[in-house]
Amino acid sequence: MSSSPFEIFRRNLKPMMVFLTLLALFSFVVLPALDTYMRRGGGMNSDPVAATFDGVELTRARVARTTQNHAAVVRFLSELAGETINRGGVPQTPGFQYDEQSGQIQSLGIDSNPGEEATVNTLRFYNEAQKAGFELDDAAIGNWLTRFTDGTVSDGEMIAMLLRSSGNQLGQQHLYEQLRMHLLADLYQRSSLVGLTNGQIPVVTPLGQWENFLKLNRKATVNAYGVLVSEYLDQTDDNPSESDIKDVFEEGKERLSYPGSQSPLPAFAQPDSAVIEWVAADLQSFIDAEKAKLSEEEIRAEYERRIAGGDFQLPVESEEPVESEEEAPAENDAEEATEPAAEASDESGEEASDESVEESEAADEGESEAPAAEDSSSNSSLDNSVRLVMFQEESAGAEEEPAAAEESAKEEAPVEEETTVEETAEETPAEETPAEEESAEEESAQDSEEMADEAETATEDSEEADGLEMADDAEETTSLELDDEPETRPQSFEEVRDEIATDMVVESARNALDRAITEANKRMRLYFSQRAVHESNVSVGVQKEEDAPKRLDLKEMAKELGMEYGSTDGDLVNRVSVEDVGPGASYGLGTGFNRRGPPFSAMMFGAPMQDGTVLPPQPEFSPLRSVDLERGVSYISWKTEDVPSSVPELDDVRDEVILYIRTREARELAKKAAEELAATAGEGDKALSEIIPEDKKENLIENVGPFSWLEQLGFMQTVIAEVPQLDAVGDEFMQAVFTTELGEYGVASNDAQSVYYVVTPTEFQPDVEELREQFRQPQQRFMAQLLGNQDARNIVRGFYESVDERTGFELRLSDDE
């Protein structure tokens, strides 16, 4: 038998190939999966703890499974409610809310936002409810479901719907357990807060409503003098005791320290930070690039086409007629024509008054025939005179025949005079007694008033008639003007050239931008995948570090794709300071029309969201797309270096600790100085401006305001009102201002406790009586009730803190733990 190595190899070729194949499969398939499994806590510790409370350890697997079941139950209840409503019923369970106008279910009666943290809270309050003796058996839950369906869906139909909705993953027992858990957890929390809320509306006493109303509606104007804490630092001990240093460090070593923070609490922990690189696509730059490709002939041809279609037409402004010199005297003549007519009217009125005296005397003597005729004649002449004057005034305003009106007035006046004189001569008796004269004068005055009223009525009737005629004329003129098409002129090519060019390329520019974004995202994601594969291969010994794929050059890629490049230049930024860099003001891609996604800082560094979900931090070199809607810029960014948050050693932050201790001492000195100044001003006769040091006059700001305590941002949302002249004032400052009487002095710090203000109110507005009148309106009281009160909020916060402390609650959902 041959012992040649080649012969041995030839005879064992098939088994060796099988072995090598299995080895390759193990190396490239099994080992990476095993490594991932071990990295995530496989083996003995494959199910890490997500939270602990009351000696119970919630594993991540249990939390994930419960959250998944919760989501399935929410989906099932939504479908069940829809089916109930389709069958003519309405769910009758507490907490269910349905908007008939929009057809949307607003609340199911249980938590409708599944999430890991929400699941942890539900489980721990369910545990508290059980300890308190709360129970719900299957019969009670079945009754709840019957009320939820309003008796329109049978038990069999519900189970079939549950299996179909959950993909046969949940049965009746799973449903009952989820409902029991959520209903009891909610019941325990609501029972602990009885007296603080009525459903979703806070319970507020009438006094609390009045206080909330004043905070929103009462405004103050003050004089404020700021005592700066920094000016007292040199009076503090620059070498505090070691025990103080250690105590302050222990207090703030785990509290994150962000730049520009206004909190007066010690904070020394370093927040998670990163070096960020990005590319940006600006739509305007793509439009400019596409416009540069157009020829002048193409733009002019489009201009001619659109001009032929009626575009770019501007109305021709009509020239206003200029008054000729001949028209001015005509107006003067018309004004003069009214004077004789007015005189005629006055004479007619006086003669009519005399006739009234004679008529009354004749009536006493039994002579009643002539006065009736004369009264009719007098009234007629007065009416004609008044109408004549009104006609002349209207004619003068309209620039009509002033000469004819004047001639008419002159003809009327003599006729009236002759008639009046003749009648007066016939009717006047030879002698009159004084009593008769007095009676005649009184009756003449009364008749004059009556005639004046009749004249005024006649004038109004004349004006109405003339006004109607003028309105009809105006309508006819307007209709004629509308029927005539306005004269237009086309805009020149130079005027609309840029607009036409933009319209021609805007669609292609958008497409080019989308292609650039897609290509950039594709390249960056490919590099991220290649890098991840390389790291996995290095961990199992298949590759070496030097075999890493070449890093993608974003600057070169941006130049190639017509995009802009940016970075933090190697500097670390955190979730606060990142707002000052390029994509810091952008948001994630929305899921609906004109809706924004999460803010950039939350996506890049991770954050809990309002719906109960938690955004994980972005891994290194994982591309992140975002959009700045206001600027019209799209971004793709990634971390090139990721530094997790860390607790420093005392020696690393010793200087910061000592500075905090000295600042704390300086605050006490500044506060004491402010209080002494306020006491001096309050006891003496001098104003605040007269007792402050000369070199500190610039720290006095007078007539600050008016400002209110709170400003309302939206429904049930308020913030401390901003006072731009002062430095970040808060609740303590507002408390001092609005509880200090006019002319008195109070002391309060700003939010950061970097300034202590001596304040004296100079005016409150509006006055209390006006505020009370406004407060009597039910809507005002209701809005004040919705704000709740701070005491109730403190009680709620204290309740949850006491539960956490009593049960030893600890949440461990972050990836760092």
C-alpha positions in Angstrom: 0.0 0.0 0.0 1.4 3.4 -1.0 2.1 5.8 1.8 2.5 8.8 -0.4 0.9 12.0 1.1 -0.8 12.7 -2.2 -2.3 9.2 -2.1 -3.6 9.7 1.4 -5.0 13.1 0.5 -6.7 11.6 -2.6 -8.3 8.8 -0.7 -9.5 11.2 2.1 -10.5 14.0 -0.2 -14.3 13.7 0.3 -14.3 13.5 4.1 -11.9 16.4 4.3 -14.1 18.6 2.0 -17.1 17.8 4.3 -15.0 18.8 7.3 -13.8 22.0 5.8 -17.3 22.9 4.7 -18.6 22.4 8.2 -15.8 24.4 9.6 -16.5 27.3 7.3 -20.2 27.2 8.2 -19.3 27.2 11.9 -16.9 30.1 11.5 -19.0 32.4 9.3 -22.5 31.5 10.6 -22.5 30.0 14.0 -19.7 31.9 15.6 -21.1 35.4 14.7 -24.5 34.5 15.9 -23.0 33.0 19.1 -21.0 36.2 19.6 -24.0 38.4 19.2 -25.9 36.2 21.6 -23.2 36.4 24.2 -22.8 40.1 23.7 -26.5 40.5 24.5 -26.2 38.6 27.7 -26.5 35.0 26.6 -25.6 32.0 28.6 -26.3 32.1 32.3 -27.3 35.8 32.2 -29.3 35.7 29.0 -32.3 37.5 30.5 -31.1 40.7 32.2 -33.2 42.5 34.8 -35.3 45.4 33.4 -36.6 46.7 36.8 -36.9 45.8 40.4 -39.6 46.6 43.0 -40.8 45.1 46.2 -38.2 42.3 45.9 -39.6 41.3 42.4 -37.2 41.3 39.5 -38.8 42.0 36.1 -36.7 40.5 33.3 -36.5 42.1 29.9 -38.0 39.0 28.3 -41.1 39.3 30.6 -41.4 43.0 30.0 -41.1 42.5 26.2 -43.6 39.7 26.2 -46.1 41.7 28.3 -45.7 44.7 26.1 -46.3 42.6 23.0 -49.5 41.2 24.6 -50.6 44.7 25.6 -50.2 45.9 22.0 -52.3 42.9 20.8 -55.1 43.6 23.3 -55.2 47.3 22.4 -55.5 46.4 18.7 -58.3 43.9 19.6 -60.2 46.4 21.7 -60.0 49.0 19.0 -61.5 46.5 16.5 -64.1 45.4 19.0 -65.2 49.0 19.7 -65.5 49.6 16.0 -67.6 46.5 15.5 -69.8 47.6 18.5 -70.4 51.0 17.0 -71.1 49.5 13.6 -73.8 47.4 15.2 -75.5 50.4 16.7 -74.1 50.1 20.2 -71.8 52.3 22.2 -69.2 51.0 24.8 -70.5 51.7 28.3 -67.2 51.2 30.2 -65.6 54.0 32.2 -62.9 55.9 30.4 -64.1 55.0 26.9 -64.2 58.1 24.7 -65.4 58.4 21.1 -65.5 61.5 18.9 -68.6 61.1 16.7 -67.6 64.1 14.5 -64.2 62.7 13.5 -65.2 59.0 14.0 -62.1 58.5 16.1 -61.7 56.5 19.3 -59.9 58.7 21.7 -59.6 56.4 24.7 -60.3 52.7 25.3 -60.5 52.8 29.1 -57.1 51.2 29.5 -53.6 52.5 28.6 -53.5 52.7 24.8 -49.8 53.3 24.4 -47.8 50.1 24.8 -44.2 50.5 25.8 -41.6 48.9 28.0 -41.6 51.6 30.6 -45.4 51.7 30.6 -45.4 48.0 31.1 -43.1 48.2 34.1 -45.3 50.9 35.7 -48.4 48.8 35.1 -46.9 45.7 36.6 -45.7 47.5 39.8 -49.0 49.3 40.4 -50.9 46.0 39.7 -48.7 44.6 42.5 -49.6 47.5 44.8 -53.4 47.0 44.0 -53.1 43.3 44.9 -51.4 44.2 48.2 -54.2 46.7 48.9 -56.8 43.9 48.5 -58.2 44.9 45.1 -59.6 42.0 43.1 -61.3 41.3 39.8 -62.4 37.8 39.0 -63.2 36.4 35.6 -66.9 37.1 36.0 -66.3 40.8 36.6 -64.0 41.0 33.6 -66.6 39.2 31.5 -69.2 41.8 32.7 -66.7 44.6 31.7 -66.5 43.1 28.2 -70.3 42.8 27.9 -70.6 46.5 28.8 -67.8 47.3 26.4 -69.7 45.7 23.5 -73.0 47.1 24.8 -74.4 43.6 24.4 -74.0 43.6 20.6 -71.2 41.0 20.4 -71.4 37.4 21.8 -68.6 35.7 23.8 -68.0 33.3 20.9 -67.7 36.2 18.4 -65.3 38.0 20.7 -63.0 35.0 21.1 -63.0 34.4 17.3 -62.2 38.1 16.8 -59.4 37.9 19.4 -57.7 34.9 17.7 -58.0 36.6 14.3 -56.7 39.9 15.5 -53.7 38.4 17.4 -52.8 35.8 14.8 -53.8 33.0 17.1 -51.2 34.2 19.6 -53.7 35.2 22.4 -56.5 33.3 23.9 -59.3 34.2 26.3 -57.1 33.7 29.4 -54.4 36.1 28.0 -57.1 38.7 27.3 -58.5 38.4 30.8 -55.1 38.6 32.5 -54.2 41.8 30.5 -57.5 43.5 31.3 -57.2 42.5 35.0 -53.7 43.9 35.3 -54.5 47.2 33.6 -57.8 47.8 35.2 -56.5 47.2 38.7 -53.3 49.2 38.2 -55.5 52.1 37.0 -58.0 51.7 39.8 -55.2 51.8 42.4 -53.7 55.0 41.0 -57.1 56.7 40.8 -58.1 55.7 44.3 -54.9 57.2 45.6 -55.7 60.5 44.0 -59.3 60.9 45.0 -60.1 64.5 45.8 -57.3 65.8 43.5 -58.9 65.2 40.1 -62.3 64.7 38.7 -61.6 62.6 35.7 -59.1 64.7 33.7 -60.0 68.0 35.4 -58.2 69.0 38.6 -60.2 69.7 41.7 -59.5 73.3 42.7 -61.2 75.3 45.4 -62.8 78.7 44.6 -59.9 80.4 46.3 -57.5 78.4 44.1 -59.4 79.4 41.0 -59.2 83.1 42.0 -55.4 82.8 42.6 -55.0 81.1 39.2 -57.1 83.8 37.5 -55.0 86.5 39.1 -51.7 84.9 38.0 -53.0 85.0 34.4 -54.7 88.3 34.3 -53.1 90.7 36.9 -50.1 92.6 35.6 -47.4 94.4 37.6 -44.9 97.2 36.8 -41.9 97.3 39.1 -38.5 98.8 39.8 -35.8 96.2 40.3 -32.3 96.4 41.6 -30.0 93.4 41.0 -27.4 92.3 43.5 -25.0 90.0 41.6 -23.7 86.9 43.3 -20.5 86.9 41.3 -19.5 90.2 43.1 -19.3 88.4 46.4 -17.1 85.4 45.3 -14.0 87.1 46.5 -15.4 87.3 50.0 -15.7 83.5 50.3 -13.2 80.9 51.4 -11.1 79.6 48.5 -10.0 76.6 50.5 -13.2 74.8 51.8 -12.9 71.8 54.1 -12.4 68.4 52.6 -15.6 67.1 54.1 -17.6 69.8 52.3 -15.9 69.0 49.1 -16.8 65.3 49.4 -20.4 66.0 50.5 -21.0 68.3 47.5 -19.3 65.9 45.1 -21.4 63.0 46.3 -24.6 65.1 45.9 -23.8 66.0 42.3 -21.6 63.3 40.9 -24.5 61.5 39.1 -26.3 64.6 38.0 -25.5 65.5 34.4 -23.8 68.8 33.8 -24.9 70.6 30.7 -23.4 73.9 29.4 -25.6 76.9 30.2 -27.7 75.1 32.7 -29.8 77.4 34.9 -30.1 74.9 37.7 -28.5 75.9 41.1 -28.0 72.2 42.1 -24.5 70.7 41.9 -24.0 68.6 38.7 -20.6 67.0 37.8 -21.5 64.0 35.6 -20.4 64.2 32.0 -23.4 63.7 29.6 -23.2 61.4 26.6 -21.5 63.3 23.8 -20.3 62.6 20.2 -18.4 64.0 17.3 -20.9 64.4 14.4 -20.4 64.7 10.6 -23.1 65.4 8.1 -24.0 66.2 4.5 -26.9 68.6 3.6 -29.0 69.1 0.5 -30.5 72.5 0.0 -33.3 72.7 -2.6 -32.4 76.2 -3.6 -28.9 75.1 -4.6 -30.3 72.3 -6.8 -32.7 74.8 -8.4 -29.8 77.2 -9.1 -27.8 74.3 -10.6 -30.7 73.2 -12.9 -31.3 76.8 -14.0 -27.7 77.2 -15.0 -28.3 74.4 -17.6 -31.1 76.3 -19.4 -30.3 78.4 -22.5 -31.6 81.8 -23.1 -33.5 80.6 -26.1 -35.4 78.0 -24.0 -36.4 80.5 -21.4 -37.6 83.0 -24.0 -39.5 80.3 -25.8 -41.3 79.4 -22.6 -42.0 83.1 -22.0 -43.6 83.5 -25.5 -45.7 80.4 -24.9 -47.0 81.6 -21.6 -47.6 85.1 -22.9 -49.7 83.7 -25.7 -51.7 81.7 -23.0 -52.5 84.9 -21.1 -49.9 84.8 -18.3 -47.9 87.7 -16.9 -50.6 90.3 -17.6 -50.7 93.5 -15.5 -53.7 95.9 -15.4 -52.9 99.3 -16.9 -53.4 102.1 -14.3 -55.9 104.6 -15.5 -54.9 108.3 -15.2 -57.1 110.3 -12.9 -58.8 113.4 -14.5 -57.3 116.7 -13.5 -59.8 119.5 -12.7 -59.7 122.4 -15.1 -59.5 125.9 -14.0 -63.1 126.6 -15.2 -64.6 124.1 -12.8 -63.4 125.8 -9.7 -65.4 129.0 -10.1 -68.5 126.9 -10.8 -68.2 125.3 -7.4 -67.9 128.7 -5.8 -71.0 129.9 -7.7 -72.9 126.8 -6.4 -71.9 127.6 -2.8 -73.0 131.2 -3.2 -76.3 130.0 -4.7 -77.2 128.3 -1.5 -77.0 131.5 0.6 -80.1 133.3 -1.0 -82.1 130.1 -0.8 -81.2 129.8 2.9 -82.3 133.4 3.5 -85.5 132.7 1.7 -86.1 129.7 3.9 -85.5 131.7 7.1 -87.9 134.5 5.9 -90.5 131.9 5.1 -90.1 130.3 8.5 -90.5 133.7 10.3 -93.6 134.6 8.3 -95.1 131.2 8.9 -94.6 131.8 12.6 -96.5 135.2 12.4 -99.3 133.5 10.6 -99.6 130.9 13.4 -100.2 133.7 15.9 -102.9 135.2 13.8 -104.6 131.9 13.3 -104.7 131.2 17.0 -106.4 134.6 17.6 -108.9 134.1 14.9 -109.8 130.7 16.3 -110.5 132.4 19.7 -112.9 134.8 18.0 -114.6 132.0 16.0 -113.1 132.9 12.7 -111.9 129.4 11.6 -112.4 129.6 7.8 -109.3 131.5 6.7 -106.7 130.0 9.0 -107.1 126.5 7.6 -106.3 127.7 4.1 -103.5 129.9 5.3 -101.9 127.1 7.3 -101.9 124.8 4.3 -100.3 127.5 2.2 -97.7 128.3 4.8 -96.7 124.6 5.3 -96.5 124.1 1.5 -94.3 127.2 1.1 -92.0 126.0 3.9 -91.7 122.5 2.5 -90.9 123.9 -0.9 -88.3 126.2 0.5 -86.6 123.4 2.4 -86.6 121.1 -0.5 -85.2 123.8 -2.7 -82.3 124.4 -0.4 -81.5 120.6 -0.2 -81.7 120.4 -4.0 -79.3 123.2 -4.4 -76.8 121.7 -1.9 -77.0 118.3 -3.7 -76.5 120.1 -7.0 -73.6 122.1 -5.8 -71.8 118.9 -4.5 -72.4 117.2 -7.9 -71.2 120.2 -9.8 -74.5 120.6 -11.8 -76.3 123.8 -12.9 -75.5 126.3 -10.1 -76.8 129.3 -12.1 -80.2 127.7 -12.7 -80.5 126.8 -9.0 -79.7 130.4 -8.0 -82.3 131.8 -10.4 -84.9 129.4 -9.1 -84.2 130.5 -5.6 -84.6 134.2 -6.5 -87.9 133.6 -8.2 -89.4 131.6 -5.2 -88.4 134.0 -2.5 -90.4 137.1 -3.8 -93.6 135.1 -4.4 -93.4 133.8 -0.9 -92.9 137.3 0.5 -95.9 138.8 -1.4 -98.3 136.1 -0.3 -97.2 136.3 3.2 -97.5 140.1 3.4 -101.0 140.1 1.9 -102.3 137.4 4.2 -100.8 139.2 7.2 -102.4 142.4 6.4 -105.8 140.8 6.1 -105.6 138.8 9.3 -103.9 141.2 11.8 -106.5 142.8 14.1 -106.3 146.5 14.9 -105.5 146.1 18.6 -104.1 143.4 20.9 -104.0 143.1 24.6 -100.8 142.2 26.5 -102.2 138.8 27.6 -103.2 138.1 24.0 -99.7 139.0 22.9 -98.1 136.7 25.5 -100.4 133.8 24.5 -99.7 134.5 20.9 -95.9 134.4 21.5 -96.1 131.0 23.3 -98.3 129.5 20.6 -96.0 130.9 18.0 -93.0 129.3 19.7 -94.7 125.9 19.8 -95.8 126.2 16.2 -92.3 127.1 15.2 -90.9 124.0 16.9 -93.5 121.9 15.1 -92.6 123.4 11.8 -88.9 122.9 12.4 -89.5 119.2 13.1 -91.5 119.0 9.9 -88.7 120.7 8.0 -86.1 118.3 9.4 -88.3 115.4 8.4 -88.7 116.8 4.9 -85.0 117.3 4.7 -84.3 113.6 5.7 -86.9 112.4 3.2 -85.2 114.4 0.5 -81.8 113.1 1.4 -83.0 109.5 1.4 -84.6 109.9 -2.0 -81.5 111.6 -3.4 -79.3 108.9 -1.8 -81.3 106.1 -3.4 -81.1 107.8 -6.8 -77.3 108.2 -6.3 -77.0 104.5 -5.3 -78.9 103.4 -8.3 -76.6 105.5 -10.5 -73.5 104.0 -8.8 -74.8 100.5 -9.3 -75.4 101.2 -13.0 -71.9 102.7 -13.3 -70.3 99.7 -11.5 -72.1 97.2 -13.7 -70.9 99.1 -16.7 -67.4 99.1 -15.4 -67.5 95.3 -14.6 -68.8 94.6 -18.1 -65.8 96.3 -19.6 -62.6 94.3 -19.5 -59.8 96.2 -17.9 -56.9 97.1 -20.1 -53.7 95.1 -19.5 -50.1 95.0 -20.5 -47.7 92.1 -20.6 -44.7 92.0 -18.3 -41.4 92.2 -20.0 -39.1 89.2 -20.4 -36.6 90.7 -18.0 -39.2 91.1 -15.3 -40.3 87.5 -15.3 -37.2 85.7 -16.6 -36.1 84.3 -13.2 -39.7 83.2 -12.3 -40.0 81.3 -15.6 -36.6 79.7 -15.2 -37.5 78.5 -11.7 -40.9 77.1 -12.8 -39.1 75.2 -15.6 -36.6 73.4 -13.3 -38.3 73.1 -9.9 -39.5 69.6 -10.5 -36.3 68.4 -11.9 -34.4 70.0 -9.0 -36.6 68.1 -6.5 -35.9 64.9 -8.3 -32.1 65.6 -8.4 -32.2 66.4 -4.6 -34.0 63.1 -3.9 -31.5 61.2 -6.0 -28.6 62.8 -4.2 -30.1 62.1 -0.7 -30.9 58.5 -1.7 -27.4 57.9 -3.1 -25.7 59.5 -0.1 -27.8 57.5 2.3 -27.1 54.3 0.4 -23.3 54.8 0.5 -23.3 55.7 4.2 -25.5 52.7 5.1 -23.3 50.4 3.0 -20.2 51.6 4.9 -22.0 51.1 8.2 -22.9 47.5 7.2 -19.3 46.8 6.0 -17.9 48.2 9.2 -20.3 46.1 11.4 -19.4 42.9 9.5 -15.7 43.7 9.9 -16.1 44.2 13.6 -17.9 40.9 13.9 -15.1 39.1 11.9 -12.4 40.7 14.1 -14.2 39.5 17.2 -14.1 35.8 16.0 -10.5 36.1 14.6 -11.5 35.9 10.9 -10.1 39.4 10.1 -7.7 41.8 11.6 -8.1 45.5 12.5 -6.1 46.6 9.5 -8.6 44.8 7.2 -11.3 47.4 8.0 -13.1 49.0 5.0 -11.8 52.4 3.9 -13.8 55.1 5.7 -16.2 56.9 3.5 -15.1 60.5 2.7 -18.3 62.5 3.3 -16.6 65.7 2.1 -15.7 64.2 -1.2 -19.1 62.5 -1.6 -20.9 65.8 -0.9 -18.9 67.6 -3.6 -19.7 64.8 -6.1 -23.4 64.8 -5.3 -23.8 68.6 -5.2 -24.4 68.6 -1.5 -22.9 70.6 1.4 -20.5 69.1 4.0 -20.3 69.9 7.7 -18.9 68.6 11.0 -18.3 69.6 14.6 -14.5 69.7 13.7 -13.6 67.0 16.1 -15.3 68.7 19.1 -17.7 66.7 21.3 -21.3 67.9 21.4 -24.1 66.7 23.7 -27.9 66.7 23.4 -28.0 70.3 24.4 -25.1 71.8 22.6 -25.9 69.9 19.4 -28.7 72.4 18.8 -26.1 75.0 17.8 -24.7 72.9 14.9 -26.0 72.4 11.4 -28.7 69.6 11.7 -29.4 70.5 15.4 -32.7 72.3 14.5 -33.9 69.5 12.2 -36.5 66.8 12.9 -37.0 63.2 11.8 -39.1 62.3 8.8 -42.8 62.6 9.8 -45.3 59.8 9.3 -48.2 62.0 8.1 -48.9 65.1 6.0 -46.8 68.0 7.3 -46.0 66.2 10.5 -42.6 66.3 12.1 -40.8 63.4 13.6 -38.7 63.4 16.8 -36.1 66.2 17.2 -32.6 65.6 16.1 -31.1 65.5 19.6 -33.6 62.8 20.7 -32.8 60.6 17.7 -29.0 61.0 17.9 -28.7 60.6 21.7 -31.9 58.7 22.5 -34.8 59.9 24.7 -38.2 58.8 26.0 -41.1 59.9 23.9 -44.6 61.1 24.9 -46.2 57.9 23.6 -44.3 55.8 26.2 -41.7 54.5 23.7 -38.0 55.1 24.1 -35.7 56.1 21.2 -32.4 54.3 21.5 -29.2 56.3 20.9 -27.8 56.2 17.3 -24.8 53.8 16.9 -21.5 55.1 15.5 -21.5 55.6 11.7 -25.2 54.7 11.5 -26.7 57.3 9.0 -29.6 59.4 10.3 -31.9 61.3 8.0 -33.6 64.5 9.2 -35.2 67.6 7.7 -35.2 71.3 8.6 -38.6 72.3 7.3 -38.2 76.0 8.0 -35.0 76.3 6.0 -35.8 73.6 3.4 -32.7 71.6 4.0 -32.4 67.8 4.2 -29.6 66.2 6.3 -27.9 62.8 6.6 -25.6 62.6 9.6 -23.7 60.1 11.8 -21.5 59.9 14.8 -17.8 59.4 14.1 -17.0 59.2 17.9 -19.4 58.2 20.7 -18.6 59.0 24.3 -21.2 57.6 26.8 -22.1 59.5 29.9 -19.8 58.9 32.9 -19.4 59.7 36.5 -16.1 61.5 37.1 -13.6 61.0 39.9 -13.4 63.7 42.5 -9.9 64.8 41.4 -11.2 65.3 37.9 -13.8 67.9 39.0 -12.3 69.2 42.2 -12.1 72.8 40.8 -15.8 72.7 39.8 -16.8 71.4 43.2 -14.8 74.1 45.0 -16.4 76.8 42.7 -19.9 75.5 43.6 -19.1 75.7 47.3 -17.9 79.2 47.0 -20.8 80.2 44.8 -23.2 78.8 47.4 -21.6 81.0 50.1 -21.7 84.0 47.8 -25.4 83.5 47.3 -25.9 83.9 51.1 -23.9 87.1 51.1 -25.8 88.6 48.1 -29.1 87.7 49.6 -28.2 89.3 52.9 -27.1 92.5 51.2 -30.3 92.6 49.2 -32.5 92.1 52.3 -30.6 94.9 54.1 -31.1 97.2 51.2 -34.8 96.4 51.1 -35.2 97.1 54.8 -33.4 100.4 54.5 -35.6 101.5 51.6 -38.7 100.4 53.4 -38.0 102.2 56.6 -36.7 105.5 55.2 -38.1 108.3 53.2 -35.6 107.9 50.3 -36.3 106.1 47.1 -34.4 103.0 46.0 -32.5 104.9 43.4 -31.1 107.3 46.1 -29.7 104.6 48.5 -27.9 102.3 46.1 -24.2 102.8 45.6 -23.2 105.2 42.8 -21.1 102.6 41.0 -24.1 100.2 40.9 -26.6 102.5 39.3 -26.6 100.5 36.1 -28.0 97.5 38.1 -31.3 99.4 38.8 -33.9 99.0 36.1 -37.0 101.1 36.5 -40.6 100.7 35.1 -40.1 97.0 34.3 -43.3 95.6 32.8 -46.2 95.4 32.8 -46.0 91.6 33.1 -48.2 88.8 34.5 -47.2 85.9 36.7 -48.1 83.2 34.1 -48.6 83.1 30.4 -50.9 80.6 28.8 -49.4 78.6 25.9 -52.3 76.3 25.1 -55.1 74.3 26.7 -54.1 73.7 30.4 -50.5 74.7 29.6 -48.8 77.7 31.2 -45.3 79.0 31.7 -43.7 81.7 33.9 -44.1 85.0 32.1 -40.9 86.3 30.5 -39.5 89.6 31.7 -36.9 90.5 29.0 -35.3 93.3 31.1 -34.4 90.8 33.9 -32.3 87.6 34.0 -34.4 84.4 33.8 -36.8 85.2 36.6 -38.9 82.3 37.9 -41.6 81.5 40.4 -39.8 82.8 43.4 -39.5 86.3 41.8 -43.1 86.3 40.8 -44.2 85.3 44.3 -42.2 88.3 45.7 -43.6 90.8 43.2 -47.3 89.9 43.4 -47.4 89.5 47.2 -45.6 92.9 47.9 -47.8 96.0 48.3 -47.3 99.1 46.3 -44.4 101.2 47.7 -43.1 98.3 49.7 -39.9 96.2 49.0 -39.3 92.5 48.5 -36.3 90.3 47.7 -36.2 87.3 45.4 -33.6 85.5 43.2 -33.7 84.5 39.6 -34.0 80.8 38.6 -30.3 80.2 38.6 -29.8 82.1 41.9 -27.1 84.2 40.3 -28.9 87.5 41.0 -31.0 88.6 44.0 -33.5 91.3 43.1 -34.8 94.1 45.4 -38.2 94.8 43.9 -40.9 97.4 44.6 -44.2 97.3 42.7 -45.2 100.7 41.2 -48.5 99.7 39.6 -50.9 96.8 39.4 -53.5 96.6 36.6 -56.3 96.2 36.1 -57.8 97.2 39.5 -59.3 94.5 41.7 -63.0 95.4 41.0 -62.5 95.0 37.3 -60.8 91.7 37.9 -63.6 90.5 40.1 -66.1 91.4 37.4 -64.2 89.4 34.9 -63.9 86.5 37.3 -67.7 86.3 37.6 -67.8 84.9 34.0 -68.1 81.1 34.2 -65.6 80.6 31.3 -62.9 82.5 33.2 -63.5 80.4 36.3 -63.4 77.2 34.3 -60.1 78.1 32.6 -58.6 78.9 36.0 -59.7 75.6 37.4 -58.0 73.7 34.6 -54.7 75.0 35.7 -55.0 73.0 38.9 -52.8 74.1 41.9 -49.3 73.6 43.0 -50.3 71.9 46.2 -52.2 69.2 44.3 -49.3 68.7 41.9 -46.9 68.3 44.9 -49.3 65.7 46.5 -49.3 63.7 43.2 -45.6 63.9 42.9 -45.2 62.9 46.5 -47.5 59.9 46.1 -45.4 58.4 43.3 -42.1 59.2 45.1 -43.4 57.5 48.2 -44.4 54.4 46.2 -40.9 54.3 44.6 -39.2 54.6 48.0 -41.4 52.1 49.8 -41.0 49.4 47.1 -37.3 50.1 46.3 -38.2 50.7 42.7 -35.3 50.8 40.2 -35.6 51.0 36.4 -32.8 49.4 34.3 -34.1 49.8 30.8 -31.1 51.8 29.4 -28.6 49.9 27.3 -25.7 51.1 29.4 -26.8 49.1 32.4 
